[in-house]
């Protein structure tokens, strides 16, 4: 079966979102432009890793360019997207492998999310194929500002399911939380 590539170049919207209550949430990436919507399912840890890595890639691209790239240091508040996922919510595939790259020629971040391949589940190793018979893929090209906004929303989304610390109100980390306000109180 031929590979399906869902391609968005500077989409109107690219967000991470959830369906369900904390503890039982399903996480999605969703891209939309000109009435077309693509939604892919992924794990909470994948959302967190993607957002953190986007921040790292953007910071490195900004550093390497000596500040000449049009990448804001933080997410522009006027671009923040807090709206729910667009409907209808139809999952195209479950994400297995993700990749990021900064395109310095076009000054944009390229995000790729490939469908989970059976070999990944069985062997625990990613299978990268870039031929017409490879796994389905969502490929999105984002401006630096839109990438920062995506990362902020995704990190906020992941943190939203955690209970806040009674002392500092920061989300409690499942591995433990070293509270800055309670003299090293570990919860």
Secondary structure as UniProt FT lines:
FT   STRAND          5..9
FT   STRAND          13..19
FT   TURN            22..23
FT   STRAND          26..33
FT   TURN            34..35
FT   STRAND          36..42
FT   HELIX           44..64
FT   TURN            65..67
FT   HELIX           77..79
FT   STRAND          91..103
FT   TURN            104..107
FT   STRAND          108..115
FT   HELIX           118..123
FT   TURN            132..133
FT   STRAND          137..142
FT   HELIX           144..160
FT   TURN            166..168
FT   TURN            174..175
FT   TURN            180..184
//
